[in-house]
Amino acid sequence: MKKQTAMNRDWIATARTLSEALPYLQRYDDATVVIKFGGNAMGDDAAMESFARDIVLMQQVGLNPVIVHGGGPMINEMLDKLDIKSEFVNGKRVTDAAAVKVVEMVLSGLVNKRIVQAINSQGGKAVGLSGKDANLMICEQTNPDLGYVGTPVEMNPGVLRQLFTAEMIPVVAPLGAGRNGETYNVNGDTAAGAIAAALKADRLLLLTDVAGVKDQTGEVVTELSPDQIRKMTEEGVIAGGMIPKTETALDAINGGVRAVVILDGRAPNACLLELFTEHGAGSLIRQPR
């Protein structure tokens, strides 16, 4: 079990000498890490700047980061401004023909380019795209009752590998292409998991607004196996909004991702703490060693 300390909240406070940090840097040399970025951190300028700085550092020490982002609050705001009604069924947005145009405009435009600019401002070379570009993510309709909501059924990650070769950082909006030219809105966690599996990523980091998976007492469990996740779900310990995140984690691991971490994206330097310290951050899910 990994143990967390109060010092985990501050990357400066937990910084190690180069010799101490070297094993953690070598562990991820040329590794692919997919990060689902969303939640309240996206709406805060200081948090966005800190996140972008961390992503650039990750690339500078030899990782291949891929950012997959959400944008629900921004979509809601734009739909309200345009007086387009939108509702949710089991946590998924019902996306009709009018709404999907707004979803694409906000995700591929406003949100995506804000993240790209933030990374570029920190010295990185980010490129924004969506799952429609180069047929990265081919989708089928999830449920007719949900409209243009898609489930990834075919992945073509070659464009991402080309960006790695060019030392660029992909920033992916969770939109997919239908086989008949449709545009599909894809859940951000689902998209991140599908991309991570397609790349056989070393890590999938799901940044959220909670500290991780909690046990019956409300304490964060720092390391779990897929079997433990299933048992906790059956017992009702994992419930509500945590269920789709843990389901994404299990699907990603089944698809070849080495480990998935659910962690608090609001915590300063959360990604660096998870990757480059002994203590880590959040809840790590992987097959038992």
N, C-alpha and C positions, 0 to 999 in steps of 0.2 A: 504494500500500500504506500502511495506517495503521501508525504505529510506536508501540509501548508503552514506557513507562518505569516505573521503580520507583515514581515518584510517583503512578502511576495507582491505587495501592492505598489512597490516602488522599484523600478528597474535600476535606478542609481544605487539604491540601498543594497540591492542584491548583486551588484556588478562584481565580477570575479577578475582576478589577474588573468592575463592572457594564457598563462600555462594551465590555470584551472579551467578556463573556458574552452580550451582547445578541443578536448574530447567531444564536447557538445557541438562544436562547429564542424568537426570532422564527421560526426554521426550523420549530418544532413548535407554533406557535400554533394552537390548536383541533384539533390532530392527535390521532388515536386510536392509543394504544399498548397492545397486549395483552401481558401478562406472564405466562408460565407459571412459577409459584412452586412449588418442590419441593425435594427433596434434604435434606441435613443441616441447611440453614438453617432449615427449618421446626421442627426440634426444639430449637432454641437460643433462649432467651428474649431474649438481647441482640441476636441476629441478627434476630429477628422484630420487635423494637422499631425497629431501624435501618431495616429494609425498610419498615415501616409509615410511618416518618417521611419516607422518600424518596418514597413513593407520594403522600403528602399534599402534599409540595412540588411534585411533578410536576403535580398538579391546580391548585395555587395559581398556577403560572406559565402556565396555559392549556391543558394537555393534558387529554385524556380517557382516563385509565387504566382498563383492565379486568384484573382478576386472575383467572387460572384456576389452580387448585391441584391438587396430587396429595394423596397421603396413604397410600402403600403401607405404610410401617412401622407406622402406627397401625392400619391394617386388619389386618395380620398379628398385631399384639398382641391385638386384640379377638377375632379368630378363634381364637387359641390359648386365650384365657380361656374362650371358649364351647365349646372342644373341637370346632370345625368344621374339617375337613380342607380344605386348599386346596393346589393345585399349579399350576405354571407350564408352559406349552407355548410354546416360542419367545419367551420373555419376556413372555407374556401370561397373566394369571391366569385359570384355569378357574373360572368363577363359576356355581355352581348356584343353585337357588332359595333355599336357606338362606344361602349366602354373599352373594348380592346384597342381601339385607335388611341384613346387617351392613355391607356396603360403603356402602349409602345412609345408614345410621345414622351411620357414622363420618364420611363425606365431607360430607354435608349438615348434620350436627350438630356433632360435636366439632371437626373441623378447620376447617370453614367459619366457624363462629362465633368461633373463636379468632383467625382472621385479621381478621374484621370488628371484633372488640373492640380488637385491636391498632391498627387504622387509626383507629377512633373515639377511642381514647385519645390519639392524636397530633393531634386536632383535625379529623379528616376526618369525612365522613358516608358510611360504607360500608353497603351492603345485600347480604346474602347470598342467593343463589339457586342453583338447579341448572339443568342443561340441560332439565329437565322443565318448569320454570316458563314459562308463556306459550308453551309449545311451542318454546322457544328452539332445541332440538336434537332433531330427529326422527331416530331411528336404525333400522337394520335389523341383524339378527343377523350378526355377522362370520363366524362359523364354528360350526356346530352342536356341534362337539367342545369349544368353549370355553364353551358355555352362554350365560349372559346377558351377553355381551360384544358391544357394539354399534359400528357404524360410522355416523357422521353422513351422512345422505342429503338432509336438508332443514333449512335454517336460517331462523329467524325472529327477527332481531336487534332488532326494534322496541322490545322492552322495555328493551334496553340503551341505545338512543338516548333513550328517555324518561328514564332515570336520568341520562344526561348533561345533559339539559335542566334537570333538577332539581338539578344540581350534586352528584350522588351517585356513589359509586365502586362499581361492581358487583364482587362477589366470587363467582365461579362454580365450583360443584362439578361435576366431569366425569361427570355422569350424563345419560342421554338417555331420551326417551320413545319407546316402540314404537307402531306404528299401532294395535295392539290392546290398549293399556294396559300393555304390559310396561315394566319398568325395566331399562335397560341400563347396565352399567359401561363407561365409555369411557376409553381411554388419555388421560392428562392432556395430553401433547404434541399428540395428535391433536385433542382437543377445543379446545385453544388455537389450533391452526392453522385449524380450521374456523371458529371465532368470528372470528379475525383476517381471514380471507378474506371472510366474510359482511359485515364492517364495512368492508372495503377499507382496513384499518389501514395507517398509515404505517410502523409498526414492530411486529414480533413478537419479543419477547425471551424466549428459552428459557433459564431459569436452571437450571444443573446443577451437578455437583460436579467438573467439570474446567474448565480455562481456556479451552477452545475446540477447534476442529478442528485436529489436528496433522498435520504433514507427515511424510515418511519419517524425518527426523532427530529427530522428537519435539518440534519447535518449533511453536508456535501460529501458524497462518496467519491474519493479521488481516483479509484481505478475499479473497473468492472469488466466482466466477461459478457459476451452475448447471452450466455445462459442466465447469468444474473439479471440482465436487463429483462429477459422474457419472464423470469420468475417475479420480479418486482412489478412488472406490468400486470401479470395475472392476479397478483395480490392487491392491486390498486394503489401501490405505493408510487409508481410512476403513473401519472394521470394528466388530464387536460392537455395544455399546450406542449408538455414535455414528450407526449407520446409520438407525435410526428417527427420530432427531432431524433428520438432514439430509434424510431423505425428507419429514418434516413441513415443513421449510423450503422444499423445492422445490414441494410441493403448495400451500403458502401463497402463494408468489410466482406460481405459475400461476393462483391464484385472485384475484390482484389486490393482494396485500400488497406494499408498495414495497420492503421489505428485512426480512431476518430476522437476528437476532444470537444466536449460541450463546455464552454467557458463564458465568463462575463465580459462582454465587449466593452463595458463601461470602465473596467479596471485599467489603469495606466499600464501600457506596455504588456498587455495580456498575452499577445502572441509570442513576444520575445521570452517572457517568463516561462511559457509552456515549452518552448523549443530549446532554450539555452540555459536552463537552470535545473538542478537536481530535483527541486521541489515541484516544479511545474505549476499548472494552474487549472482549475476546473476539474471535470470528470473525464478520464481517459478510458476509452472502450476499445478492447482488442481481444483477440483470442489468447487463452492462457499460454504462457511460454512452456 
